[in-house]
């Protein structure tokens, strides 16, 4: 928070918070009479006008037209968010708890449904990244002989989800041999993450046993083919149609900006990755976003985890005039309950 924000008087503080709340509710410039009528500020409209001019000089408000009221700047929204005492209402908490009350059977379905839940509860676009496979715990691997010297290697995650790769082998293996190889690997790989499995296989390939045991070496090479593979990160986006009901997107150019932002998977993934390192919810407002495509929007994001290991992130992308008081605790609590569901 900058020095100017720290130096706001109690009345300026109350007025700024009231102005932001009014703008969030109406999407229209806020006037002094409106604030006096709807908020207990303890001053007359003339004093409110003077104080709004002072806040404009400090960079918190803008006046689009001389005869119009004022609108909050990104700086004002940042001040508002930094001074929020957010708590999730019981009704929202109960809806989230109910959504995850059934034990998950497939992690990708859980993630996809999470984006739908957030979009439904906020009326904004929801974005969520599926767990990075490098961090996902392995349940088992399988090898399937397709034809001579072609093997389908399959990785099955403990929380559900399957990835596979076709491997061309140096010699032909019968299915019984492949089953033995998979059983050998599963004794050591089960319960490890993909990253840990990769390290174990690399170490084992240089051990003495792999140098003289043809079976062990073949199993390690097949296992290595899948744990070394690059798997593209999955991102789910939901609620973009619902988000279009926001007044901001009646403007066609603003609408195009939103659709372009939601189609830019690289920018969304970068955004979600930033939230992975955060201890709590991450709020990025308008010009605070590094990517120019997101500069006209606000993002509220939080990471979900298995134990202490972050798996992915979920976020709401919407107009700067976002209902932060509701969205921040919703995103934060959903990430918490999702983490708990994935651990059971």
Wavefront OBJ file of the C-alpha trace (Angstrom):
o trace
v 0.000 0.000 0.000
v 1.483 3.414 -0.913
v 1.974 6.380 1.452
v -0.945 8.342 0.020
v -3.295 5.452 0.799
v -1.971 5.275 4.361
v -2.563 9.016 4.868
v -6.284 9.040 4.085
v -8.282 10.589 6.893
v -11.037 8.493 8.504
v -13.665 10.476 6.552
v -11.800 10.087 3.267
v -11.434 6.378 3.992
v -15.171 5.961 4.647
v -16.082 8.016 1.596
v -13.783 6.084 -0.724
v -15.113 2.722 0.444
v -18.685 3.977 0.004
v -17.938 5.260 -3.508
v -16.439 1.919 -4.549
v -19.399 0.000 -3.107
v -21.856 2.223 -4.981
v -19.987 1.824 -8.261
v -19.830 -1.970 -7.851
v -23.587 -2.040 -7.286
v -24.638 0.330 -10.090
v -21.834 0.391 -12.706
v -22.627 4.121 -12.982
v -20.585 7.204 -11.956
v -21.182 8.031 -8.296
v -22.379 11.486 -7.201
v -22.151 13.277 -3.855
v -25.930 13.345 -3.247
v -26.117 9.604 -3.879
v -23.428 8.950 -1.278
v -24.996 11.233 1.338
v -28.416 9.616 0.870
v -27.228 6.006 0.995
v -24.351 6.117 3.479
v -23.856 7.538 6.959
v -20.855 9.775 6.345
v -21.563 12.531 8.869
v -21.036 15.365 6.349
v -23.155 17.341 3.893
v -23.156 16.908 0.113
v -20.983 20.032 -0.389
v -18.290 18.575 1.867
v -18.558 15.226 0.088
v -17.955 16.995 -3.247
v -14.818 18.628 -1.830
v -13.588 15.315 -0.455
v -14.242 13.586 -3.780
v -12.113 16.259 -5.485
v -9.339 15.534 -2.989
v -9.592 11.808 -3.703
v -9.455 12.571 -7.414
v -6.213 14.519 -6.903
v -4.825 11.509 -5.005
v -5.602 9.225 -7.956
v -8.494 7.293 -6.406
v -11.367 8.739 -8.473
v -11.922 9.892 -12.039
v -14.612 12.186 -13.443
v -15.570 10.978 -16.952
v -17.503 14.208 -17.705
v -17.644 17.532 -15.865
v -21.359 17.141 -15.146
v -21.140 13.472 -14.165
v -20.250 11.749 -10.930
v -16.955 9.988 -10.378
v -15.728 6.419 -10.920
v -13.079 4.577 -8.890
v -9.662 3.934 -10.414
v -7.680 0.698 -10.164
v -5.912 2.315 -7.211
v -9.259 2.783 -5.453
v -10.221 -0.852 -6.000
v -6.841 -1.947 -4.626
v -7.433 0.197 -1.528
v -10.926 -1.280 -1.182
v -9.665 -4.879 -1.438
v -6.837 -4.247 1.029
v -9.344 -2.988 3.614
v -11.961 -5.702 3.168
v -12.867 -7.884 6.112
v -14.044 -10.842 4.044
v -16.100 -13.668 5.497
v -18.048 -16.252 3.550
v -21.798 -16.345 4.265
v -23.221 -19.596 5.653
v -25.373 -20.166 2.543
v -22.365 -20.000 0.201
v -20.289 -22.173 2.508
v -23.045 -24.792 2.671
v -23.455 -24.832 -1.128
v -19.730 -25.434 -1.620
v -19.596 -28.142 1.052
v -22.589 -29.907 -0.525
v -20.978 -29.792 -3.969
v -17.954 -31.780 -2.704
v -19.855 -34.069 -0.319
v -19.576 -37.046 -2.711
v -16.050 -38.554 -2.847
v -14.446 -37.809 -6.238
v -13.960 -40.698 -8.664
v -12.195 -38.820 -11.442
v -10.020 -35.781 -10.871
v -10.705 -34.187 -14.262
v -14.458 -34.322 -13.670
v -14.001 -32.717 -10.245
v -11.910 -29.903 -11.726
v -14.326 -29.288 -14.599
v -17.286 -29.209 -12.200
v -15.428 -26.757 -9.954
v -15.218 -24.214 -12.763
v -18.977 -24.606 -13.336
v -19.685 -24.143 -9.613
v -17.666 -20.931 -9.373
v -19.190 -19.496 -12.542
v -22.679 -20.273 -11.256
v -22.077 -18.730 -7.822
v -20.357 -15.551 -9.042
v -21.950 -14.875 -12.439
v -18.409 -14.355 -13.779
v -16.016 -16.343 -15.929
v -14.280 -19.063 -13.917
v -10.911 -20.538 -14.873
v -9.169 -23.529 -13.284
v -6.018 -25.453 -14.101
v -5.991 -29.229 -13.770
v -3.226 -30.599 -11.533
v 0.234 -30.529 -13.043
v 0.914 -34.192 -13.729
v 4.440 -33.807 -12.350
v 2.826 -33.329 -8.920
v 0.187 -36.041 -9.246
v 0.615 -39.275 -7.282
v 0.884 -42.445 -9.369
v -1.466 -45.318 -8.631
v 0.028 -47.681 -11.197
v 1.473 -48.062 -14.684
v 0.392 -50.549 -17.331
v 1.981 -51.757 -20.568
v -0.116 -53.082 -23.463
v 1.363 -54.824 -26.532
v -0.305 -53.359 -29.617
v 1.738 -55.081 -32.299
v 5.309 -56.207 -32.845
v 7.710 -53.772 -31.104
v 4.928 -51.303 -30.246
v 3.835 -50.859 -26.645
v 1.202 -48.531 -25.196
v 2.509 -47.231 -21.860
v -0.250 -46.076 -19.493
v 0.025 -43.906 -16.353
v -2.951 -43.975 -13.976
v -3.159 -41.258 -11.307
v -4.255 -42.068 -7.761
v -7.001 -39.422 -7.893
v -8.218 -40.600 -11.299
v -7.105 -39.597 -14.773
v -5.127 -41.551 -17.346
v -2.282 -40.581 -19.674
v -0.648 -42.806 -22.272
v 2.176 -42.841 -24.786
v 3.022 -45.139 -27.693
v 6.592 -46.494 -27.472
v 8.502 -48.265 -30.238
v 10.789 -50.808 -28.539
v 14.109 -52.268 -29.642
v 12.817 -55.812 -29.342
v 9.448 -57.502 -29.261
v 7.834 -58.268 -25.878
v 4.920 -60.573 -25.223
v 2.052 -59.344 -23.039
v 3.061 -61.641 -20.163
v 6.517 -60.034 -20.097
v 4.994 -56.560 -20.165
v 2.706 -57.450 -17.246
v 5.728 -58.579 -15.195
v 7.561 -55.353 -16.016
v 4.596 -53.248 -14.930
v 4.265 -55.245 -11.682
v 7.984 -54.719 -10.955
v 7.706 -50.935 -11.486
v 4.483 -50.618 -9.498
v 6.207 -52.015 -6.406
v 8.402 -48.898 -6.357
v 6.396 -46.269 -8.234
v 3.027 -46.567 -6.476
v 2.546 -43.568 -4.160
v 5.270 -41.487 -5.812
v 4.599 -38.351 -7.817
v 5.568 -38.290 -11.487
v 8.587 -36.128 -10.623
v 9.662 -38.578 -7.919
v 9.141 -41.516 -10.286
v 11.293 -39.807 -12.901
v 14.134 -39.344 -10.404
v 13.861 -42.967 -9.190
v 13.982 -44.376 -12.725
v 16.973 -42.195 -13.681
v 18.825 -43.372 -10.576
v 17.871 -47.024 -11.131
v 19.038 -47.008 -14.762
v 22.549 -46.230 -13.536
v 22.495 -48.878 -10.804
v 24.349 -52.181 -11.207
v 21.207 -54.301 -11.485
v 20.022 -52.466 -14.608
v 23.375 -53.118 -16.284
v 23.186 -56.892 -16.034
v 19.456 -57.654 -15.770
v 17.779 -57.385 -19.212
v 14.282 -57.561 -17.706
v 14.890 -54.742 -15.190
v 16.477 -52.483 -17.787
v 13.630 -53.009 -20.250
v 11.068 -52.210 -17.521
v 12.904 -49.023 -16.530
v 13.171 -47.862 -20.145
v 9.436 -48.392 -20.708
v 8.598 -46.642 -17.449
v 10.911 -43.789 -18.338
v 9.112 -43.298 -21.646
v 5.988 -42.151 -19.843
v 7.393 -40.316 -16.812
v 9.677 -38.235 -19.046
v 6.831 -37.268 -21.374
v 5.629 -33.673 -21.508
v 1.911 -33.452 -20.780
v 0.147 -30.218 -21.759
v -1.485 -28.359 -18.893
v -5.280 -28.533 -18.983
v -7.362 -25.421 -18.346
v -11.126 -25.313 -17.945
v -13.104 -22.117 -18.574
v -16.746 -21.743 -17.676
v -19.351 -19.010 -17.325
v -18.228 -16.770 -20.182
v -21.834 -16.484 -21.425
v -23.092 -15.554 -17.952
v -20.305 -12.977 -17.631
v -21.616 -11.196 -20.725
v -24.599 -10.007 -18.682
v -22.307 -7.573 -16.848
v -22.969 -3.961 -18.002
v -19.340 -3.468 -19.039
v -19.689 -5.993 -21.837
v -22.519 -4.151 -23.556
v -19.577 -2.324 -25.138
v -18.522 -4.462 -28.109
v -14.834 -3.673 -27.784
v -14.877 -4.627 -24.100
v -16.701 -7.821 -25.035
v -14.040 -8.673 -27.615
v -11.346 -8.038 -24.997
v -13.001 -10.505 -22.624
v -13.375 -13.225 -25.259
v -9.763 -12.758 -26.412
v -8.565 -12.992 -22.803
v -10.495 -16.217 -22.200
v -9.097 -17.744 -25.408
v -5.478 -16.944 -24.504
v -4.610 -20.180 -22.704
v -0.949 -19.224 -22.282
v -1.860 -15.982 -20.483
v -4.435 -17.770 -18.319
v -1.963 -20.511 -17.403
v 0.676 -17.929 -16.495
v -1.874 -16.183 -14.315
v -2.876 -19.400 -12.567
v 0.776 -20.348 -12.055
v 1.338 -17.036 -10.228
v -1.317 -18.034 -7.700
v 0.490 -21.313 -6.945
v 3.108 -19.526 -4.871
v 0.609 -17.519 -2.812
v -0.269 -18.428 0.777
v -3.771 -16.955 0.404
v -5.970 -15.591 -2.368
v -4.298 -13.492 -5.068
v -6.144 -10.396 -6.266
v -4.833 -8.673 -9.381
v -6.697 -5.525 -10.407
v -6.731 -4.061 -13.920
v -3.362 -2.482 -14.648
v -1.697 -4.698 -12.019
v -1.938 -7.612 -14.478
v 1.324 -8.194 -16.338
v -0.370 -9.406 -19.516
v -1.810 -6.559 -21.595
v -4.831 -8.678 -22.563
v -5.855 -8.810 -18.903
v -5.215 -5.138 -18.128
v -8.914 -4.265 -18.348
v -10.007 -6.995 -15.944
v -9.594 -8.151 -12.383
v -8.592 -11.606 -11.272
v -9.205 -13.334 -7.949
v -7.283 -16.614 -7.722
v -6.276 -19.223 -5.158
v -4.326 -22.468 -5.309
v -5.572 -25.894 -4.291
v -3.275 -28.564 -2.943
v -2.729 -32.112 -1.799
v -1.253 -31.830 1.673
v 1.350 -29.089 1.369
v 1.928 -29.629 -2.362
v 0.114 -27.139 -4.655
v -1.594 -28.937 -7.542
v -3.263 -26.144 -9.505
v -5.197 -22.895 -9.200
v -8.706 -21.608 -9.705
v -9.724 -18.047 -10.526
v -12.526 -15.664 -11.352
v -11.883 -13.285 -14.254
v -14.227 -10.333 -14.472
v -14.572 -6.573 -14.734
v -12.591 -4.332 -12.399
v -15.995 -3.452 -10.926
v -16.158 -6.901 -9.349
v -18.007 -7.767 -6.145
v -14.740 -8.502 -4.298
v -16.489 -8.785 -0.946
v -18.275 -11.902 -2.185
v -15.857 -13.259 -4.791
v -12.677 -13.331 -2.661
v -14.063 -15.571 0.116
v -15.867 -17.748 -2.474
v -12.657 -18.429 -4.392
v -10.631 -18.936 -1.218
v -13.120 -21.312 0.411
v -13.682 -23.312 -2.796
v -9.915 -23.881 -3.101
v -9.806 -25.044 0.520
v -12.697 -27.516 0.182
v -11.425 -28.800 -3.192
v -8.041 -29.509 -1.572
v -9.747 -31.423 1.211
v -11.852 -33.429 -1.285
v -8.794 -34.451 -3.301
v -7.023 -35.669 -0.163
v -9.796 -38.139 0.711
l 1 2 3 4 5 6 7 8 9 10 11 12 13 14 15 16 17 18 19 20 21 22 23 24 25 26 27 28 29 30 31 32 33 34 35 36 37 38 39 40 41 42 43 44 45 46 47 48 49 50 51 52 53 54 55 56 57 58 59 60 61 62 63 64 65 66 67 68 69 70 71 72 73 74 75 76 77 78 79 80 81 82 83 84 85 86 87 88 89 90 91 92 93 94 95 96 97 98 99 100 101 102 103 104 105 106 107 108 109 110 111 112 113 114 115 116 117 118 119 120 121 122 123 124 125 126 127 128 129 130 131 132 133 134 135 136 137 138 139 140 141 142 143 144 145 146 147 148 149 150 151 152 153 154 155 156 157 158 159 160 161 162 163 164 165 166 167 168 169 170 171 172 173 174 175 176 177 178 179 180 181 182 183 184 185 186 187 188 189 190 191 192 193 194 195 196 197 198 199 200 201 202 203 204 205 206 207 208 209 210 211 212 213 214 215 216 217 218 219 220 221 222 223 224 225 226 227 228 229 230 231 232 233 234 235 236 237 238 239 240 241 242 243 244 245 246 247 248 249 250 251 252 253 254 255 256 257 258 259 260 261 262 263 264 265 266 267 268 269 270 271 272 273 274 275 276 277 278 279 280 281 282 283 284 285 286 287 288 289 290 291 292 293 294 295 296 297 298 299 300 301 302 303 304 305 306 307 308 309 310 311 312 313 314 315 316 317 318 319 320 321 322 323 324 325 326 327 328 329 330 331 332 333 334 335 336 337 338 339 340 341 342 343 344
